[in-house]
């Protein structure tokens, strides 16, 4: 795990970042199912975003963080004695970087803005703030980001009419 993390953060080319990403992705989270190692990579991944990295590395780091943010403990992991609260524990750790994710909402790369929007959505319990940010981003110059923000607003409006609680479901990704 440490070697794959180091390889991702030090990748000099997109192919190297992709290879390291898949080594991590298949060990920390698979199809939204988290494994205990996910908790150990959150801090280093968030911290890495505070230093200069190539865009292709930053995007892969954010991809992993979004997957972890929306993930839940794998049933086999729980059966082996892992925590049923692994998803919550990872989100608690991710919330330490919430300030950073808010800052990335203004990033020049649309993929970074979109991923930051996903993380703010799943992590920030202050829904009025999330709605305000999504409202401001609904007119983003990138169509994917704008659509994502509008879907957040639609889901929040539906949620508010039910019970006002954040549903925490995986976002309707439009990463084309």
Secondary structure, 3 states (H helix, E strand, C coil): CHHHHHHHHCCCCHHHHHHHHHHHHHHHEECCEECCHHHHHHHHHHHHCCCCCCHHHHHHHHHHHHHHHHCEECHHHHHCCCCCCHHHHHHHHHHCCHHHHHHHCCCCCHHHHHHHHHHHHHHCCCHHHHHHHHHHHCCCCCHHHHHHHHHHHHHHHHHHHHCCCCCCCCCCCCCC
